[in-house]
């Protein structure tokens, strides 16, 4: 199977596509720019979703659901918001089809034109804040902490499976607060939740920071982000949390009576991560033989493959394997016993390697006689012989070892690819030859930021939180700067 995967060193983009398709994560859709998420890919997303959902609820949030369709007029109420999304909106203009009288199939019924066009949500701030107007009356109604799991549509012209598609799945949190301080605290809290999830479940080291004004979410006062680094040296934004100030509250007239019985506009946040996290997982950890998945969110943590020569051996192994499966399940480990007879063991080994299953156990009749099993870990390809006595405890420890090793490897790569640059010549050379995050001085102006992007295709990924202050000169203009910011080429 690995021969069917393009090598990373040969064509990184094709390597990524090969893994997504051959690893059974997704397939192309007949609708341009959309994708079909296959069961294995959806199981991976479900694992992420379930962990995040628990983390959201542990921080006091509740799930709700809001309409897919947004009246066009709603997007006009917040100027920066509509400008940020106007070019990506899919618009519904009619509500009925009819048979073509000339026999050309179905056509749009011109009599069924909507009085007001509907936008398929690119994000839900507008319709949610129109709803919050009826939910919030008093300071007693605050804070309002709501999340929804949904799909959104952003009409992308250049798409890639999981990383950038016209329709994708995500969660979006939308909260309302009595004070600016509470809202900022909420935005920062959710950034920490995302970072915790990325590092401790996805084994993905991230840098927490704030976006430059040019890179902020449309309509936000501040955008916080976590930035990760892929194996080709490009950055990927893995999650964002926005302090929206009172912009949406004023646009939709969402006010509350404070303790002094005076009307005030509420303060808002929004925050979200999407199925692009699946793409991040693939690009950060996998190799030329297939997916490499962290055990804590792998759909399948252990696969057991029997090796036998006859039906008598098969029956013996099946009985022992059933006991092992139950032992592993009792230990909270997801396991599959693949006793299918439509493929040889070697083919099964390659298949589960392609799918990134963290641990593979091979067991034969002689192994049972010796009370051992051959155990292979996906991350290092190391094989070991383990006693069947206490196997579940050893496998549980091994899964934690694999989780930590995958994180350590990604962090070592990330840390080795954060490089300072003091001149524009050095900056360009690092981008072309090394990649990764370039720590450089910037004069703080949007004009300089735009020029650097135009000349190098690198953007300011973030200004790290608690960034050390350091006097210097902007790499492009030479004007004074008080800190380095992180630039990178990005997905």
CORVEN-V119734 format. One line per field, one symbol per residue. phi: phi as a letter, one per 20 degrees, with the letter a starting at -180 (. if undefined). psi: psi as a letter, one per 40 degrees, with the letter a starting at -180 (. if undefined). Layout:
BEGIN
phi: ???
psi: ???
END
This chain:
BEGIN
phi: .ffeeffgfebfffgffgffffemebbfdfegndcdefgfffffffffgfffffffffdnecebbcffecggfffefdgfffffdgedeededccbdbfffenenecffffdfffcfdefgeadgffffffggeedccffedfddcccebdcccffeddbgmfbcfcbeacceccccecfffffgffffffffffgfgeedeldfcdeadffgfdfffoeebcebddddefeneebfdrccdeeldgffffdlecceffemdfcffdccbaaccfffffffffedfcfdqfcdfgfcfgceccddecbdbfffgfffgfffgffgfffffendebcdedfdebfgfffgffffgemfgcdddccffgfgelcbedceffdmfdbddfffmffffffffffffgfffffffffffffddcfcdcfffgfffgfddmnedebfcfnefffgfffffecmecffadgflffebfacgfedmffbdaecedafbe
psi: ddeehhidddgdddddddddddefdiiiiehheiihhiddddddddddddddddddddeeiiiahiidhhhdddeedhddddddedeehhhhdieiiihhdeefaiihheefhidhihhhhdiedddddddddedhdideeiihgiiihiiihhgidhihhddhidhiiaihihihididdddddddddddddddddddedefhhihhaiiiddeiiheidihiihhihieeeiihheiihhhebedddddefhiihadefihiiiiiiiiiiaeedddddddddiaeeaihhhddehdhdhhhhihididdddddddddddddddddddefhhihhgeieeiiddddddddddefhdhhhhhidddddefiihhhhddeehiihiiehfdddddddddddddddddddddddddefhhiheidddddddddddaahhhiiieeiddddddddddeeiihdihiifhhhhhahhddeeiiieiiihiiii.
END
